[in-house]
Amino acid sequence: MFPIIMRSKWIILGLTLFAPLAGMPQVSAGSHNSAVYINVSERNNGKPLPPLTAENVRVKIGNKIVPVIRIEKDEAVRRIAILLDSSGSMQRVRAEWLAASSIAAAIAATAPTSTELSFVSFGSDDNKVLLTDKDHKEFVEKIAALRGVQPSIPLHRTDLWDSIANATQKPLLLQGGNAVFVITDGGDTASHIQPNKLEKRLCKAGIRVFGFVLQATAPRTEEERDGPTNLYSLARQTGGGVLLLAA
């Protein structure tokens, strides 16, 4: 993970580089400078590239080339928050719940061992909160166990946006370069924070959102129909992405 400092009056949302990358807006580094985090890997095999220099990177805003002042390796500890929607809409289809809990376990299982992880299920009366130590094995096993045990009383309301906002504060404090992974059907019926305000907060903090949206074949509510679009917009603006899955 490399933060690059660029001369610009704008937060950078689009980058071009000699290899694929994901750009993430970060707080301003000065009155005319902006910092953005990037992951850089080879196109064919995903292997990290050697350390970059400012000469290796080209940044464009529209058609204008923006000078890169410097590139620094980020030595901060990586942190990932995993959110699992356990509301009634997620549990009404058994296959959807199995897929969602399996994805949550897979994210934890494939995270680098040096990464600090937190897990929060939301949308039921017995929300689970987990935090890792240095060993991810027990953490993964506890999440995987959810595949066979559904929360006893799922709630028929979902505070998706509030849950994402809260996950940046506890049980782990997320900072620039960290990420939130959320597994959900996209519906929100109970949040107090609006998606656009959440988006601004995450962009300012430099926290990316990645979503896995499970779409059941059963009739959907208006919130469930609109939710994936809102989540896609949130993820895209923070430098993350969304994967749509059929349960």
C-alpha positions as CSV (number, residue, x, y, z in Angstrom):
1,M,0.0,0.0,0.0
2,F,1.5,3.3,-1.1
3,P,0.3,6.8,-0.4
4,I,1.2,9.2,-3.2
5,I,1.2,13.0,-2.8
6,M,0.1,15.0,-5.8
7,R,-0.2,18.7,-6.6
8,S,-3.9,19.3,-7.0
9,K,-6.8,21.2,-5.6
10,W,-9.1,18.2,-5.9
11,I,-9.3,14.8,-4.2
12,I,-8.3,12.3,-6.8
13,L,-10.9,9.7,-7.8
14,G,-9.4,8.5,-11.1
15,L,-5.8,7.3,-11.7
16,T,-4.0,5.8,-14.5
17,L,-0.8,3.7,-14.0
18,F,1.3,1.3,-15.9
19,A,-0.4,-1.6,-14.0
20,P,-3.9,-2.0,-12.6
21,L,-4.6,-0.2,-9.3
22,A,-7.3,0.8,-6.9
23,G,-7.4,4.4,-5.9
24,M,-8.7,5.6,-2.6
25,P,-9.3,9.3,-1.7
26,Q,-7.5,10.4,1.4
27,V,-7.4,13.6,3.4
28,S,-5.7,16.6,1.9
29,A,-2.0,16.7,2.5
30,G,-1.8,20.5,2.1
31,S,-3.6,23.5,0.6
32,H,-2.8,22.4,-3.0
33,N,-1.8,18.8,-2.4
34,S,-3.8,15.6,-2.2
35,A,-2.8,12.1,-0.9
36,V,-4.3,8.9,-2.3
37,Y,-3.6,5.3,-1.4
38,I,-3.0,2.8,-4.1
39,N,-2.4,-1.0,-4.4
40,V,-0.2,-2.0,-7.3
41,S,0.1,-5.5,-8.8
42,E,1.0,-7.2,-12.0
43,R,-1.9,-7.6,-14.4
44,N,-1.6,-11.3,-15.1
45,N,-0.7,-12.8,-11.7
46,G,-1.6,-10.2,-9.1
47,K,1.9,-10.2,-7.6
48,P,3.0,-6.9,-6.0
49,L,5.3,-4.8,-8.0
50,P,8.7,-3.6,-6.8
51,P,8.7,-0.3,-4.9
52,L,7.5,2.6,-7.0
53,T,9.0,6.0,-7.6
54,A,7.3,9.2,-8.6
55,E,8.6,8.7,-12.2
56,N,6.8,5.4,-12.4
57,V,3.3,6.9,-11.9
58,R,1.2,9.0,-14.1
59,V,-1.9,10.7,-12.7
60,K,-4.7,12.3,-14.8
61,I,-7.7,14.3,-13.9
62,G,-9.8,14.3,-17.0
63,N,-7.3,15.0,-19.7
64,K,-4.8,16.9,-17.4
65,I,-1.6,15.3,-16.1
66,V,-1.1,16.0,-12.4
67,P,2.5,16.0,-11.1
68,V,3.3,13.4,-8.5
69,I,5.5,14.8,-5.8
70,R,6.5,11.7,-3.9
71,I,5.5,8.1,-3.2
72,E,5.9,6.5,0.3
73,K,5.3,3.0,1.5
74,D,2.6,2.9,4.1
75,E,3.9,0.9,7.1
76,A,0.7,1.2,9.2
77,V,-1.0,-2.0,10.3
78,R,-3.8,-3.1,7.9
79,R,-7.2,-3.4,9.4
80,I,-10.4,-4.9,7.9
81,A,-13.9,-4.8,9.2
82,I,-16.3,-7.6,8.0
83,L,-20.0,-7.0,8.3
84,L,-22.6,-9.7,7.8
85,D,-26.3,-8.7,7.4
86,S,-28.3,-11.2,9.5
87,S,-31.7,-9.4,9.2
88,G,-34.9,-11.2,8.3
89,S,-34.6,-10.5,4.5
90,M,-31.2,-12.3,4.5
91,Q,-32.5,-15.3,6.4
92,R,-35.7,-16.0,4.6
93,V,-33.9,-18.0,2.0
94,R,-31.6,-20.7,3.5
95,A,-29.2,-20.7,0.5
96,E,-28.8,-17.0,0.8
97,W,-27.8,-17.2,4.4
98,L,-25.4,-20.1,3.8
99,A,-23.7,-18.1,1.0
100,A,-23.5,-14.9,3.0
101,S,-21.9,-16.5,6.1
102,S,-19.5,-18.5,3.8
103,I,-18.3,-15.4,2.1
104,A,-17.7,-13.7,5.5
105,A,-15.6,-16.7,6.6
106,A,-13.7,-16.7,3.3
107,I,-12.7,-13.1,3.6
108,A,-11.3,-13.7,7.0
109,A,-9.5,-16.9,5.9
110,T,-7.8,-15.2,3.0
111,A,-6.7,-12.0,4.8
112,P,-3.0,-11.7,5.3
113,T,-1.9,-12.9,8.8
114,S,-0.5,-9.4,9.6
115,T,-4.0,-7.9,9.1
116,E,-6.2,-7.1,12.1
117,L,-9.7,-8.2,11.6
118,S,-13.1,-7.4,13.2
119,F,-16.5,-9.0,12.5
120,V,-19.9,-7.7,13.2
121,S,-23.3,-9.3,12.4
122,F,-26.2,-6.9,12.3
123,G,-29.9,-7.0,11.9
124,S,-30.9,-9.6,14.6
125,D,-31.4,-9.5,18.3
126,D,-28.2,-11.4,19.0
127,N,-25.6,-9.5,17.0
128,K,-22.2,-11.1,17.2
129,V,-19.0,-9.1,17.5
130,L,-15.6,-10.7,17.1
131,L,-12.0,-9.3,17.2
132,T,-8.8,-11.1,16.2
133,D,-5.5,-11.4,17.9
134,K,-2.4,-12.5,16.0
135,D,-4.0,-15.8,15.0
136,H,-6.9,-15.8,12.5
137,K,-7.7,-19.5,12.8
138,E,-10.1,-19.4,15.7
139,F,-11.7,-16.2,14.3
140,V,-12.4,-17.9,11.0
141,E,-13.8,-20.9,12.7
142,K,-16.3,-18.8,14.7
143,I,-17.5,-17.1,11.6
144,A,-17.8,-20.4,9.7
145,A,-19.9,-21.8,12.5
146,L,-22.6,-19.3,11.7
147,R,-23.4,-21.2,8.5
148,G,-25.2,-23.9,10.5
149,V,-26.8,-21.7,13.2
150,Q,-29.1,-18.8,12.2
151,P,-29.7,-16.0,14.6
152,S,-32.8,-16.9,16.7
153,I,-34.8,-13.7,16.1
154,P,-34.0,-11.9,12.9
155,L,-35.3,-8.3,12.9
156,H,-37.4,-7.0,10.0
157,R,-35.4,-3.8,9.7
158,T,-31.9,-3.3,8.6
159,D,-29.5,-0.5,9.6
160,L,-27.0,-1.1,6.8
161,W,-25.5,2.4,6.6
162,D,-25.4,2.9,10.4
163,S,-23.6,-0.4,10.7
164,I,-21.0,0.5,8.2
165,A,-20.5,3.9,9.9
166,N,-20.2,2.2,13.3
167,A,-17.7,-0.4,12.0
168,T,-15.2,2.3,11.3
169,Q,-15.1,3.1,15.0
170,K,-15.5,-0.2,16.9
171,P,-14.4,-2.9,17.7
172,L,-11.5,-1.7,15.6
173,L,-10.7,1.9,14.8
174,L,-10.3,2.1,11.1
175,Q,-7.9,4.6,9.5
176,G,-6.7,5.6,6.0
177,G,-5.8,2.6,4.0
178,N,-8.2,0.3,5.9
179,A,-11.3,-1.3,4.4
180,V,-14.9,-2.5,5.2
181,F,-16.3,-5.7,3.6
182,V,-20.0,-6.0,3.9
183,I,-22.2,-9.0,2.9
184,T,-25.8,-8.0,2.4
185,D,-28.9,-7.9,0.1
186,G,-28.5,-4.1,0.1
187,G,-31.7,-3.2,1.8
188,D,-31.8,-0.5,4.5
189,T,-34.9,0.4,6.5
190,A,-33.6,1.8,9.8
191,S,-30.4,3.8,9.4
192,H,-30.2,7.4,10.6
193,I,-27.2,8.4,8.5
194,Q,-27.8,8.9,4.8
195,P,-25.7,7.1,2.2
196,N,-24.3,10.4,0.7
197,K,-23.2,11.6,4.2
198,L,-21.6,8.3,4.9
199,E,-19.8,8.5,1.6
200,K,-18.3,11.9,2.4
201,R,-17.2,10.6,5.9
202,L,-15.5,7.5,4.4
203,C,-13.8,9.4,1.6
204,K,-12.4,12.0,4.1
205,A,-11.1,9.2,6.3
206,G,-9.6,7.2,3.4
207,I,-11.6,4.0,4.1
208,R,-12.7,1.8,1.3
209,V,-15.9,-0.2,1.1
210,F,-16.3,-3.5,-0.7
211,G,-19.7,-5.2,-1.0
212,F,-21.1,-8.6,-1.7
213,V,-24.8,-8.3,-2.6
214,L,-26.9,-11.4,-2.6
215,Q,-30.0,-11.2,-4.7
216,A,-32.7,-13.8,-4.0
217,T,-35.3,-14.8,-6.5
218,A,-38.1,-14.0,-4.1
219,P,-40.1,-10.8,-4.5
220,R,-38.0,-7.8,-3.3
221,T,-39.0,-4.7,-1.3
222,E,-38.3,-1.2,-2.6
223,E,-35.4,-0.9,-0.2
224,E,-33.9,-4.2,-1.4
225,R,-34.3,-3.1,-5.0
226,D,-32.6,0.3,-4.5
227,G,-30.0,-0.9,-1.9
228,P,-27.5,-2.5,-4.3
229,T,-27.4,0.7,-6.4
230,N,-26.7,2.9,-3.3
231,L,-24.1,0.4,-2.1
232,Y,-22.4,0.4,-5.5
233,S,-22.2,4.2,-5.5
234,L,-20.8,4.2,-2.0
235,A,-18.2,1.6,-2.7
236,R,-17.1,3.2,-6.0
237,Q,-16.7,6.6,-4.5
238,T,-14.5,5.3,-1.7
239,G,-12.3,3.3,-4.1
240,G,-13.9,-0.1,-3.4
241,G,-16.3,-2.2,-5.4
242,V,-19.4,-4.4,-5.3
243,L,-20.0,-7.9,-6.5
244,L,-23.6,-9.0,-7.3
245,L,-24.4,-12.6,-6.5
246,A,-27.4,-14.7,-7.2
247,A,-28.3,-16.8,-4.0
